[in-house]
Amino acid sequence: MKNKNVARHTLTHLFIIALGLLMIYPVIWMIVSSFKPNNLIFSDPGLIPKVVTIENYINGWKGYAGVSFGKFFINSFFMCTAAVVGNLIACTMAAYAFARLEFAGRKFWFAVMLITLMLPGHVTIVPRYILFNTFGWVGSYLPIIVPKFLATDAFFVFLLVQFIRSLPKELDEAAIIDGCGETGVFFRIILPLASPALVTVALFTFLWTWDDFFNHLLYLTNPQIFSVSRALRTFVGDSGAVSNWGGALAMSTLSVLPLFILFFALQKYFVAGISTTGIKG
């Protein structure tokens, strides 16, 4: 029986390792190919390059329309930071209201918020564009940043509501007895205890904003404010063909580095936030 268990566990681990290598292969190929000359990227598709060059990074970093990729990275970091701050402020306050405060129509509005989770994003594309165009926001960061300060990401509100509901109400009552009001309970009790969930919200917001392509393509029309994901589109010509595969792969490789660093740096808090919210149920 012991030998059977060892064999089963060995086969399971080998299968998981093989599946992991299969899933990570495209990323490895992208990184390796970014160091190959353009003429060898597809003629020599192996993972061991015959010729190694950094010209792709030099040429790709020059950017587009006189704007370097350094500027695009700064733009992306600015948008992601603003989005994270907006979601942390707005979603946390909305979640606290739904989880702890008593007000008229609370259950109804919470249900309405949950319904918006089921609404396909494509349904709101045209109305949102018309609205932002009426405001004169197209061509700026405002359509991407401002909604974050209005708690429009219902998923994060729901996640935080589930976490706050898991906290004992006795803590709130004890704080109120000690003289705290609702504001004091929020800042002194809820926020410190909700730090794992807040890190999860911040991480997801950063990742989704950084990886967002469609909204950036729709609203960022000036090369001076392009994000990294929007700038990568400039490697594709009008005919739909990539004119510089080496540069595209090199800048794509650089674009995933911040995500890897952020995820692995906050992995402990991310796992804690997921395991202590309603997602696990």
MIDOSE-1310 file (N, C-alpha, C; in nm, 2 decimals, decimal comma, always signed):
residues 281
mknk	+0,08/-0,12/+0,00/+0,00/+0,00/+0,00/+0,09/+0,13/+0,00; +0,20/+0,12/+0,08/+0,29/+0,24/+0,08/+0,35/+0,26/-0,05; +0,39/+0,16/-0,12/+0,45/+0,17/-0,25/+0,35/+0,23/-0,35; +0,23/+0,19/-0,34/+0,12/+0,24/-0,43/+0,10/+0,39/-0,41
nvar	+0,10/+0,43/-0,28/+0,09/+0,58/-0,25/+0,20/+0,66/-0,31; +0,33/+0,60/-0,29/+0,44/+0,67/-0,34/+0,44/+0,69/-0,49; +0,40/+0,58/-0,56/+0,39/+0,58/-0,70/+0,28/+0,68/-0,75; +0,17/+0,68/-0,68/+0,06/+0,77/-0,72/+0,10/+0,92/-0,70
htlt	+0,17/+0,95/-0,59/+0,21/+1,08/-0,56/+0,32/+1,12/-0,66; +0,41/+1,03/-0,69/+0,51/+1,06/-0,79/+0,45/+1,09/-0,93; +0,36/+1,01/-0,97/+0,29/+1,04/-1,10/+0,22/+1,17/-1,10; +0,15/+1,20/-0,98/+0,08/+1,33/-0,97/+0,17/+1,45/-0,98
hlfi	+0,29/+1,44/-0,91/+0,38/+1,55/-0,92/+0,45/+1,56/-1,06; +0,47/+1,45/-1,12/+0,53/+1,46/-1,26/+0,43/+1,52/-1,35; +0,30/+1,49/-1,34/+0,20/+1,54/-1,42/+0,19/+1,69/-1,40; +0,19/+1,74/-1,28/+0,18/+1,88/-1,24/+0,30/+1,96/-1,30
ialg	+0,42/+1,90/-1,28/+0,54/+1,96/-1,33/+0,54/+1,97/-1,49; +0,49/+1,87/-1,55/+0,48/+1,87/-1,70/+0,38/+1,97/-1,74; +0,27/+1,98/-1,67/+0,17/+2,08/-1,71/+0,22/+2,22/-1,68; +0,29/+2,24/-1,57/+0,35/+2,37/-1,55/+0,45/+2,41/-1,65
llmi	+0,53/+2,32/-1,70/+0,63/+2,35/-1,80/+0,56/+2,39/-1,93; +0,45/+2,31/-1,96/+0,38/+2,34/-2,08/+0,32/+2,48/-2,08; +0,27/+2,52/-1,96/+0,20/+2,65/-1,95/+0,30/+2,76/-1,96; +0,42/+2,74/-1,90/+0,52/+2,85/-1,89/+0,61/+2,85/-2,02
ypvi	+0,60/+2,75/-2,11/+0,68/+2,75/-2,23/+0,67/+2,88/-2,31; +0,55/+2,93/-2,34/+0,54/+3,05/-2,42/+0,61/+3,17/-2,36; +0,61/+3,18/-2,23/+0,68/+3,29/-2,16/+0,83/+3,27/-2,18; +0,88/+3,15/-2,16/+1,02/+3,12/-2,17/+1,07/+3,15/-2,32
wmiv	+0,98/+3,10/-2,41/+1,02/+3,13/-2,56/+1,02/+3,28/-2,59; +0,93/+3,35/-2,53/+0,93/+3,50/-2,55/+1,06/+3,56/-2,50; +1,10/+3,52/-2,38/+1,22/+3,58/-2,32/+1,34/+3,54/-2,40; +1,35/+3,41/-2,44/+1,47/+3,37/-2,52/+1,47/+3,44/-2,65
ssfk	+1,36/+3,44/-2,72/+1,35/+3,50/-2,85/+1,38/+3,65/-2,85; +1,36/+3,72/-2,74/+1,39/+3,86/-2,73/+1,54/+3,89/-2,75; +1,62/+3,79/-2,73/+1,76/+3,80/-2,75/+1,81/+3,75/-2,88; +1,72/+3,71/-2,97/+1,76/+3,66/-3,10/+1,75/+3,78/-3,21
pnnl	+1,83/+3,77/-3,31/+1,81/+3,87/-3,42/+1,67/+3,84/-3,49; +1,62/+3,94/-3,55/+1,48/+3,93/-3,61/+1,48/+3,81/-3,71; +1,58/+3,79/-3,79/+1,57/+3,69/-3,89/+1,58/+3,55/-3,83; +1,61/+3,53/-3,71/+1,63/+3,40/-3,65/+1,51/+3,37/-3,55
ifsd	+1,42/+3,46/-3,53/+1,32/+3,44/-3,43/+1,23/+3,32/-3,47; +1,19/+3,31/-3,59/+1,11/+3,20/-3,64/+1,18/+3,09/-3,72; +1,29/+3,13/-3,77/+1,37/+3,03/-3,84/+1,45/+2,94/-3,75; +1,47/+2,99/-3,62/+1,54/+2,91/-3,52/+1,45/+2,92/-3,39
pgli	+1,34/+2,84/-3,39/+1,24/+2,85/-3,28/+1,28/+2,78/-3,15; +1,40/+2,73/-3,14/+1,44/+2,66/-3,02/+1,47/+2,75/-2,91; +1,49/+2,69/-2,79/+1,51/+2,77/-2,67/+1,65/+2,80/-2,64; +1,74/+2,75/-2,73/+1,89/+2,78/-2,72/+1,92/+2,86/-2,84
pkvv	+1,94/+2,99/-2,83/+1,97/+3,08/-2,94/+2,11/+3,05/-3,00; +2,12/+3,05/-3,13/+2,25/+3,04/-3,19/+2,33/+3,17/-3,19; +2,25/+3,28/-3,19/+2,31/+3,42/-3,18/+2,24/+3,50/-3,07; +2,32/+3,56/-2,99/+2,26/+3,64/-2,88/+2,29/+3,79/-2,90
tien	+2,18/+3,87/-2,89/+2,20/+4,02/-2,92/+2,10/+4,09/-2,82; +2,14/+4,21/-2,79/+2,06/+4,30/-2,71/+2,00/+4,42/-2,79; +2,02/+4,41/-2,93/+1,97/+4,51/-3,01/+1,82/+4,53/-3,00; +1,75/+4,42/-2,98/+1,61/+4,43/-2,97/+1,56/+4,52/-2,86
ying	+1,64/+4,51/-2,74/+1,60/+4,60/-2,63/+1,64/+4,74/-2,66; +1,75/+4,76/-2,72/+1,80/+4,90/-2,76/+1,70/+4,97/-2,85; +1,66/+4,89/-2,96/+1,57/+4,95/-3,06/+1,43/+4,96/-3,00; +1,39/+4,86/-2,93/+1,25/+4,87/-2,87/+1,23/+4,98/-2,77
wkgy	+1,34/+5,00/-2,69/+1,33/+5,11/-2,59/+1,32/+5,25/-2,64; +1,35/+5,26/-2,77/+1,34/+5,39/-2,83/+1,19/+5,44/-2,84; +1,10/+5,34/-2,84/+0,96/+5,37/-2,83/+0,90/+5,41/-2,96; +0,81/+5,51/-2,95/+0,72/+5,54/-3,07/+0,70/+5,69/-3,07
agvs	+0,70/+5,75/-3,19/+0,68/+5,89/-3,21/+0,76/+5,98/-3,12; +0,89/+5,94/-3,10/+0,98/+6,02/-3,02/+0,97/+6,00/-2,87; +0,88/+5,91/-2,83/+0,86/+5,88/-2,69/+0,91/+5,75/-2,65; +1,01/+5,74/-2,55/+1,07/+5,62/-2,52/+0,98/+5,53/-2,43
fgkf	+1,02/+5,40/-2,43/+0,94/+5,31/-2,34/+0,95/+5,35/-2,19; +1,06/+5,42/-2,16/+1,07/+5,46/-2,02/+0,95/+5,55/-1,98; +0,91/+5,64/-2,07/+0,79/+5,72/-2,05/+0,67/+5,64/-2,04; +0,66/+5,54/-2,12/+0,54/+5,45/-2,12/+0,53/+5,38/-1,99
fins	+0,65/+5,33/-1,93/+0,65/+5,27/-1,80/+0,60/+5,36/-1,69; +0,65/+5,48/-1,70/+0,61/+5,58/-1,60/+0,46/+5,61/-1,61; +0,41/+5,62/-1,73/+0,26/+5,64/-1,74/+0,19/+5,52/-1,68; +0,23/+5,40/-1,71/+0,16/+5,28/-1,65/+0,17/+5,28/-1,50
ffmc	+0,28/+5,31/-1,45/+0,30/+5,31/-1,30/+0,21/+5,41/-1,24; +0,20/+5,53/-1,30/+0,11/+5,64/-1,25/-0,03/+5,59/-1,25; -0,08/+5,54/-1,37/-0,22/+5,49/-1,37/-0,25/+5,38/-1,27; -0,16/+5,29/-1,26/-0,18/+5,17/-1,17/-0,18/+5,22/-1,03
taav	-0,09/+5,31/-0,99/-0,09/+5,36/-0,85/-0,22/+5,44/-0,82; -0,26/+5,52/-0,91/-0,39/+5,60/-0,89/-0,51/+5,50/-0,88; -0,51/+5,40/-0,97/-0,62/+5,30/-0,96/-0,62/+5,23/-0,83; -0,50/+5,19/-0,78/-0,49/+5,12/-0,65/-0,54/+5,21/-0,54
vgnl	-0,50/+5,33/-0,54/-0,54/+5,42/-0,43/-0,69/+5,44/-0,44; -0,75/+5,46/-0,56/-0,89/+5,48/-0,57/-0,97/+5,36/-0,53; -0,93/+5,24/-0,56/-1,00/+5,12/-0,52/-0,99/+5,10/-0,37; -0,88/+5,12/-0,32/-0,86/+5,10/-0,17/-0,95/+5,19/-0,09
iact	-0,96/+5,32/-0,14/-1,04/+5,41/-0,06/-1,19/+5,39/-0,08; -1,23/+5,38/-0,21/-1,37/+5,37/-0,24/-1,43/+5,24/-0,21; -1,37/+5,13/-0,25/-1,42/+5,00/-0,23/-1,42/+4,96/-0,08; -1,32/+5,01/+0,00/-1,32/+4,98/+0,14/-1,44/+5,05/+0,21
maay	-1,46/+5,17/+0,18/-1,57/+5,25/+0,24/-1,70/+5,19/+0,20; -1,72/+5,15/+0,07/-1,85/+5,09/+0,03/-1,87/+4,96/+0,10; -1,76/+4,88/+0,11/-1,77/+4,75/+0,18/-1,81/+4,76/+0,32; -1,75/+4,86/+0,39/-1,78/+4,88/+0,53/-1,92/+4,92/+0,55
afar	-1,97/+5,00/+0,46/-2,11/+5,04/+0,47/-2,21/+4,92/+0,46; -2,18/+4,84/+0,36/-2,26/+4,72/+0,33/-2,25/+4,62/+0,45; -2,13/+4,60/+0,50/-2,11/+4,50/+0,60/-2,15/+4,54/+0,74; -2,14/+4,67/+0,78/-2,16/+4,71/+0,92/-2,27/+4,81/+0,94
lefa	-2,29/+4,90/+0,85/-2,38/+5,00/+0,87/-2,53/+4,96/+0,84; -2,62/+5,02/+0,91/-2,76/+4,99/+0,88/-2,82/+5,12/+0,81; -2,87/+5,10/+0,69/-2,93/+5,21/+0,62/-3,04/+5,16/+0,53; -3,13/+5,24/+0,49/-3,25/+5,20/+0,42/-3,21/+5,15/+0,28
grkf	-3,26/+5,03/+0,25/-3,23/+4,97/+0,12/-3,10/+4,91/+0,11; -3,03/+4,87/+0,22/-2,90/+4,82/+0,21/-2,90/+4,69/+0,14; -2,99/+4,60/+0,17/-2,99/+4,47/+0,10/-3,02/+4,48/-0,05; -3,11/+4,58/-0,08/-3,15/+4,60/-0,22/-3,03/+4,65/-0,30
wfav	-2,96/+4,75/-0,25/-2,84/+4,80/-0,32/-2,73/+4,71/-0,33; -2,71/+4,62/-0,23/-2,61/+4,52/-0,23/-2,64/+4,42/-0,34; -2,77/+4,39/-0,35/-2,81/+4,30/-0,46/-2,79/+4,36/-0,60; -2,82/+4,49/-0,61/-2,79/+4,56/-0,74/-2,64/+4,56/-0,77
mlit	-2,56/+4,57/-0,67/-2,41/+4,57/-0,69/-2,37/+4,43/-0,74; -2,43/+4,33/-0,68/-2,39/+4,19/-0,72/-2,44/+4,16/-0,87; -2,55/+4,22/-0,90/-2,60/+4,20/-1,04/-2,50/+4,26/-1,14; -2,44/+4,37/-1,10/-2,34/+4,44/-1,20/-2,22/+4,34/-1,22
lmlp	-2,20/+4,25/-1,13/-2,09/+4,15/-1,15/-2,12/+4,06/-1,27; -2,25/+4,04/-1,29/-2,30/+3,95/-1,40/-2,32/+4,02/-1,53; -2,30/+4,15/-1,53/-2,32/+4,23/-1,65/-2,20/+4,23/-1,74; -2,20/+4,18/-1,86/-2,08/+4,18/-1,95/-2,03/+4,32/-1,97
ghvt	-1,90/+4,33/-1,96/-1,83/+4,46/-1,98/-1,86/+4,53/-2,11; -1,88/+4,44/-2,22/-1,91/+4,49/-2,35/-2,04/+4,57/-2,36; -2,13/+4,54/-2,27/-2,26/+4,61/-2,27/-2,24/+4,76/-2,24; -2,15/+4,80/-2,16/-2,13/+4,93/-2,11/-2,02/+5,01/-2,19
ivpr	-1,96/+4,95/-2,29/-1,85/+5,02/-2,36/-1,90/+5,15/-2,43; -2,01/+5,13/-2,51/-2,06/+5,25/-2,58/-2,11/+5,36/-2,49; -2,20/+5,33/-2,39/-2,25/+5,43/-2,30/-2,13/+5,50/-2,23; -2,03/+5,42/-2,18/-1,92/+5,48/-2,11/-1,84/+5,57/-2,20
yilf	-1,82/+5,53/-2,33/-1,74/+5,62/-2,42/-1,82/+5,75/-2,45; -1,95/+5,74/-2,47/-2,03/+5,86/-2,50/-2,02/+5,95/-2,38; -2,03/+5,89/-2,25/-2,03/+5,98/-2,13/-1,89/+6,04/-2,12; -1,79/+5,97/-2,13/-1,65/+6,03/-2,11/-1,62/+6,13/-2,22
ntfg	-1,67/+6,10/-2,34/-1,64/+6,19/-2,45/-1,72/+6,32/-2,43; -1,84/+6,31/-2,37/-1,92/+6,43/-2,34/-1,84/+6,52/-2,24; -1,78/+6,45/-2,14/-1,70/+6,52/-2,04/-1,57/+6,58/-2,10; -1,53/+6,53/-2,22/-1,40/+6,58/-2,27/-1,29/+6,50/-2,21
wvgs	-1,31/+6,38/-2,16/-1,20/+6,31/-2,10/-1,13/+6,22/-2,19; -1,18/+6,19/-2,31/-1,11/+6,10/-2,40/-0,98/+6,17/-2,44; -0,87/+6,09/-2,44/-0,74/+6,14/-2,46/-0,66/+6,18/-2,33; -0,72/+6,13/-2,22/-0,66/+6,15/-2,09/-0,67/+6,03/-2,00
ylpi	-0,61/+6,03/-1,88/-0,62/+5,92/-1,79/-0,75/+5,92/-1,71; -0,83/+6,02/-1,72/-0,95/+6,03/-1,64/-1,05/+5,92/-1,65; -1,08/+5,87/-1,78/-1,17/+5,76/-1,79/-1,13/+5,63/-1,72; -1,00/+5,62/-1,70/-0,94/+5,50/-1,64/-0,93/+5,51/-1,49
ivpk	-0,90/+5,63/-1,44/-0,87/+5,66/-1,30/-1,00/+5,69/-1,22; -1,07/+5,79/-1,27/-1,19/+5,84/-1,19/-1,29/+5,74/-1,15; -1,33/+5,64/-1,24/-1,42/+5,54/-1,19/-1,37/+5,46/-1,07; -1,24/+5,45/-1,05/-1,18/+5,37/-0,94/-1,22/+5,44/-0,81
flat	-1,23/+5,57/-0,81/-1,27/+5,64/-0,69/-1,42/+5,65/-0,66; -1,49/+5,58/-0,74/-1,64/+5,57/-0,73/-1,69/+5,43/-0,70; -1,59/+5,34/-0,66/-1,62/+5,20/-0,62/-1,70/+5,13/-0,73; -1,65/+5,14/-0,85/-1,72/+5,07/-0,96/-1,68/+4,93/-0,98
daff	-1,57/+4,89/-0,91/-1,53/+4,75/-0,92/-1,60/+4,66/-0,82; -1,72/+4,61/-0,86/-1,80/+4,54/-0,76/-1,74/+4,42/-0,70; -1,65/+4,36/-0,78/-1,58/+4,24/-0,73/-1,50/+4,27/-0,60; -1,43/+4,38/-0,60/-1,35/+4,41/-0,48/-1,44/+4,45/-0,36
vfll	-1,55/+4,52/-0,39/-1,65/+4,55/-0,28/-1,70/+4,43/-0,22; -1,74/+4,33/-0,31/-1,79/+4,20/-0,26/-1,68/+4,13/-0,17; -1,56/+4,13/-0,22/-1,45/+4,06/-0,15/-1,43/+4,12/-0,02; -1,43/+4,25/-0,01/-1,41/+4,32/+0,12/-1,53/+4,30/+0,21
vqfi	-1,65/+4,30/+0,16/-1,77/+4,28/+0,24/-1,76/+4,14/+0,31; -1,72/+4,04/+0,23/-1,71/+3,91/+0,29/-1,60/+3,90/+0,40; -1,50/+3,98/+0,38/-1,39/+3,97/+0,48/-1,44/+4,05/+0,61; -1,50/+4,16/+0,59/-1,54/+4,24/+0,71/-1,64/+4,17/+0,79
rslp	-1,73/+4,10/+0,72/-1,84/+4,02/+0,78/-1,78/+3,91/+0,87; -1,66/+3,86/+0,83/-1,60/+3,75/+0,91/-1,53/+3,81/+1,04; -1,52/+3,94/+1,05/-1,46/+3,99/+1,17/-1,56/+4,00/+1,28; -1,53/+3,97/+1,40/-1,63/+3,97/+1,51/-1,68/+4,11/+1,54
keld	-1,82/+4,12/+1,55/-1,88/+4,25/+1,58/-1,85/+4,29/+1,72; -1,81/+4,20/+1,80/-1,77/+4,24/+1,94/-1,66/+4,34/+1,95; -1,57/+4,33/+1,85/-1,46/+4,43/+1,84/-1,51/+4,57/+1,82; -1,61/+4,58/+1,73/-1,68/+4,71/+1,70/-1,74/+4,76/+1,83
eaai	-1,82/+4,67/+1,90/-1,89/+4,71/+2,02/-1,79/+4,76/+2,13; -1,68/+4,68/+2,14/-1,58/+4,72/+2,24/-1,52/+4,86/+2,21; -1,50/+4,88/+2,08/-1,44/+5,01/+2,04/-1,54/+5,13/+2,07; -1,67/+5,10/+2,04/-1,77/+5,20/+2,07/-1,78/+5,23/+2,21
idgc	-1,77/+5,13/+2,30/-1,78/+5,15/+2,44/-1,66/+5,23/+2,49; -1,55/+5,22/+2,42/-1,43/+5,30/+2,46/-1,43/+5,44/+2,40; -1,54/+5,47/+2,33/-1,55/+5,61/+2,28/-1,54/+5,63/+2,13; -1,52/+5,52/+2,06/-1,50/+5,54/+1,91/-1,64/+5,55/+1,85
getg	-1,64/+5,63/+1,74/-1,76/+5,64/+1,66/-1,74/+5,55/+1,54; -1,84/+5,56/+1,45/-1,83/+5,47/+1,33/-1,70/+5,49/+1,25; -1,66/+5,62/+1,25/-1,53/+5,65/+1,18/-1,41/+5,59/+1,25; -1,41/+5,60/+1,38/-1,30/+5,54/+1,46/-1,30/+5,39/+1,45
vffr	-1,41/+5,33/+1,45/-1,41/+5,18/+1,43/-1,36/+5,15/+1,29; -1,39/+5,22/+1,19/-1,34/+5,20/+1,06/-1,19/+5,21/+1,05; -1,14/+5,32/+1,10/-0,99/+5,34/+1,09/-0,91/+5,26/+1,19; -0,96/+5,24/+1,31/-0,88/+5,18/+1,41/-0,90/+5,03/+1,42
iilp	-1,01/+4,98/+1,38/-1,04/+4,83/+1,39/-1,05/+4,76/+1,26; -1,13/+4,81/+1,17/-1,16/+4,74/+1,04/-1,03/+4,74/+0,95; -0,98/+4,86/+0,93/-0,87/+4,87/+0,83/-0,74/+4,79/+0,88; -0,70/+4,80/+1,00/-0,58/+4,72/+1,04/-0,61/+4,57/+1,02
lasp	-0,73/+4,52/+1,06/-0,76/+4,38/+1,05/-0,78/+4,33/+0,91; -0,82/+4,43/+0,82/-0,85/+4,39/+0,68/-0,73/+4,40/+0,59; -0,61/+4,42/+0,65/-0,49/+4,44/+0,57/-0,46/+4,33/+0,46; -0,48/+4,20/+0,50/-0,46/+4,10/+0,39/-0,56/+4,11/+0,27
alvt	-0,68/+4,14/+0,30/-0,78/+4,17/+0,19/-0,74/+4,29/+0,11; -0,70/+4,39/+0,18/-0,66/+4,52/+0,11/-0,54/+4,49/+0,02; -0,44/+4,41/+0,06/-0,33/+4,38/-0,02/-0,38/+4,30/-0,15; -0,48/+4,21/-0,13/-0,53/+4,14/-0,24/-0,60/+4,24/-0,34
valf	-0,67/+4,33/-0,29/-0,74/+4,43/-0,37/-0,63/+4,51/-0,45; -0,53/+4,56/-0,38/-0,43/+4,64/-0,44/-0,35/+4,56/-0,55; -0,32/+4,43/-0,52/-0,25/+4,35/-0,62/-0,33/+4,33/-0,74; -0,46/+4,29/-0,72/-0,55/+4,26/-0,84/-0,57/+4,39/-0,92
tflw	-0,59/+4,50/-0,85/-0,61/+4,63/-0,92/-0,49/+4,66/-1,01; -0,37/+4,65/-0,95/-0,25/+4,68/-1,02/-0,23/+4,59/-1,14; -0,25/+4,46/-1,12/-0,24/+4,36/-1,23/-0,34/+4,39/-1,35; -0,47/+4,41/-1,31/-0,57/+4,43/-1,41/-0,55/+4,56/-1,48
twdd	-0,51/+4,67/-1,41/-0,49/+4,80/-1,48/-0,37/+4,79/-1,57; -0,26/+4,73/-1,52/-0,14/+4,72/-1,60/-0,16/+4,64/-1,73; -0,24/+4,53/-1,72/-0,27/+4,44/-1,83/-0,38/+4,49/-1,92; -0,45/+4,58/-1,88/-0,57/+4,63/-1,96/-0,52/+4,69/-2,09
ffnh	-0,58/+4,64/-2,20/-0,54/+4,69/-2,33/-0,66/+4,76/-2,40; -0,78/+4,71/-2,39/-0,89/+4,76/-2,46/-0,92/+4,91/-2,42; -0,93/+4,93/-2,29/-0,96/+5,06/-2,24/-0,85/+5,16/-2,27; -0,73/+5,12/-2,26/-0,61/+5,20/-2,29/-0,61/+5,24/-2,44
llyl	-0,65/+5,14/-2,53/-0,65/+5,16/-2,67/-0,77/+5,26/-2,70; -0,88/+5,25/-2,63/-0,99/+5,33/-2,65/-0,98/+5,48/-2,61; -0,91/+5,50/-2,49/-0,91/+5,63/-2,44/-0,77/+5,70/-2,45; -0,67/+5,63/-2,46/-0,53/+5,69/-2,46/-0,50/+5,71/-2,61
tnpq	-0,52/+5,83/-2,66/-0,50/+5,86/-2,80/-0,37/+5,94/-2,83; -0,30/+5,99/-2,73/-0,18/+6,07/-2,75/-0,06/+5,99/-2,70; +0,04/+5,97/-2,79/+0,16/+5,89/-2,75/+0,22/+5,93/-2,62; +0,21/+6,06/-2,58/+0,27/+6,11/-2,46/+0,21/+6,05/-2,34
ifsv	+0,09/+5,99/-2,35/+0,02/+5,93/-2,23/+0,00/+5,78/-2,25; +0,06/+5,72/-2,35/+0,04/+5,58/-2,37/+0,09/+5,50/-2,25; +0,02/+5,39/-2,22/+0,07/+5,30/-2,12/+0,15/+5,19/-2,20; +0,21/+5,10/-2,12/+0,30/+5,00/-2,18/+0,22/+4,91/-2,27
sral	+0,10/+4,86/-2,22/+0,02/+4,78/-2,31/-0,03/+4,85/-2,43; -0,06/+4,98/-2,42/-0,10/+5,05/-2,54/+0,02/+5,07/-2,63; +0,14/+5,10/-2,58/+0,25/+5,12/-2,66/+0,30/+4,99/-2,74; +0,27/+4,88/-2,68/+0,31/+4,75/-2,75/+0,23/+4,74/-2,88
rtfv	+0,11/+4,80/-2,88/+0,03/+4,80/-3,01/+0,10/+4,87/-3,12; +0,19/+4,96/-3,09/+0,26/+5,03/-3,20/+0,35/+4,95/-3,28; +0,39/+4,83/-3,23/+0,47/+4,74/-3,31/+0,39/+4,67/-3,42; +0,26/+4,68/-3,41/+0,18/+4,62/-3,52/+0,14/+4,73/-3,62
gdsg	+0,17/+4,70/-3,75/+0,15/+4,79/-3,85/+0,00/+4,80/-3,89; -0,03/+4,89/-3,98/-0,17/+4,91/-4,02/-0,23/+4,79/-4,08; -0,15/+4,71/-4,14/-0,20/+4,58/-4,21/-0,22/+4,47/-4,11; -0,19/+4,49/-3,98/-0,20/+4,39/-3,88/-0,08/+4,30/-3,86
avsn	+0,03/+4,33/-3,94/+0,15/+4,25/-3,92/+0,25/+4,32/-3,83; +0,32/+4,25/-3,75/+0,42/+4,30/-3,66/+0,54/+4,34/-3,75; +0,59/+4,46/-3,74/+0,70/+4,51/-3,82/+0,83/+4,48/-3,75; +0,83/+4,47/-3,62/+0,96/+4,45/-3,54/+0,93/+4,35/-3,43
wgga	+0,95/+4,22/-3,47/+0,92/+4,11/-3,37/+1,02/+4,12/-3,26; +1,14/+4,14/-3,29/+1,24/+4,15/-3,18/+1,21/+4,25/-3,08; +1,18/+4,38/-3,12/+1,15/+4,48/-3,03/+1,02/+4,45/-2,95; +0,92/+4,40/-3,02/+0,80/+4,36/-2,96/+0,82/+4,26/-2,84
lams	+0,90/+4,16/-2,87/+0,92/+4,05/-2,77/+1,01/+4,11/-2,66; +1,10/+4,20/-2,69/+1,19/+4,25/-2,59/+1,11/+4,34/-2,49; +1,02/+4,43/-2,54/+0,94/+4,51/-2,46/+0,83/+4,44/-2,39; +0,79/+4,33/-2,45/+0,69/+4,24/-2,38/+0,75/+4,18/-2,26
tlsv	+0,88/+4,14/-2,28/+0,95/+4,07/-2,17/+0,97/+4,17/-2,05; +1,01/+4,30/-2,08/+1,02/+4,40/-1,98/+0,89/+4,43/-1,91; +0,78/+4,42/-1,99/+0,65/+4,46/-1,94/+0,60/+4,36/-1,83; +0,64/+4,24/-1,84/+0,59/+4,14/-1,74/+0,68/+4,14/-1,61
lplf	+0,80/+4,20/-1,62/+0,89/+4,20/-1,50/+0,82/+4,26/-1,38; +0,76/+4,38/-1,39/+0,70/+4,44/-1,27/+0,59/+4,35/-1,21; +0,52/+4,28/-1,29/+0,41/+4,20/-1,24/+0,47/+4,08/-1,16; +0,57/+4,02/-1,22/+0,64/+3,91/-1,15/+0,69/+3,95/-1,01
ilff	+0,76/+4,06/-1,02/+0,82/+4,11/-0,89/+0,72/+4,15/-0,79; +0,61/+4,21/-0,83/+0,50/+4,25/-0,74/+0,43/+4,13/-0,68; +0,40/+4,03/-0,77/+0,33/+3,92/-0,72/+0,41/+3,84/-0,62; +0,54/+3,81/-0,65/+0,62/+3,73/-0,56/+0,65/+3,80/-0,43
alqk	+0,66/+3,93/-0,44/+0,69/+4,01/-0,32/+0,57/+4,01/-0,23; +0,45/+4,01/-0,28/+0,33/+4,02/-0,20/+0,25/+3,88/-0,19; +0,32/+3,78/-0,24/+0,25/+3,65/-0,25/+0,19/+3,60/-0,11; +0,27/+3,62/+0,00/+0,22/+3,58/+0,13/+0,09/+3,65/+0,17
yfva	+0,09/+3,78/+0,15/-0,03/+3,86/+0,18/-0,15/+3,82/+0,09; -0,11/+3,80/-0,04/-0,22/+3,77/-0,14/-0,29/+3,64/-0,10; -0,21/+3,53/-0,07/-0,27/+3,40/-0,03/-0,35/+3,42/+0,10; -0,30/+3,50/+0,20/-0,37/+3,52/+0,32/-0,50/+3,59/+0,29
gist	-0,50/+3,69/+0,20/-0,63/+3,76/+0,17/-0,73/+3,67/+0,11; -0,69/+3,59/+0,01/-0,78/+3,50/-0,05/-0,84/+3,40/+0,04; -0,75/+3,34/+0,13/-0,79/+3,23/+0,22/-0,88/+3,28/+0,33; -0,89/+3,41/+0,36/-0,97/+3,46/+0,47/-1,09/+3,54/+0,42
tgik	-1,12/+3,53/+0,29/-1,24/+3,59/+0,24/-1,34/+3,49/+0,20; -1,46/+3,54/+0,15/-1,56/+3,44/+0,11/-1,53/+3,37/-0,01; -1,42/+3,40/-0,08/-1,39/+3,32/-0,21/-1,37/+3,18/-0,18; -1,31/+3,14/-0,06/-1,28/+3,01/-0,03/-1,41/+2,92/-0,02
g	-1,52/+2,98/+0,01/-1,64/+2,91/+0,03/-1,71/+2,89/-0,09
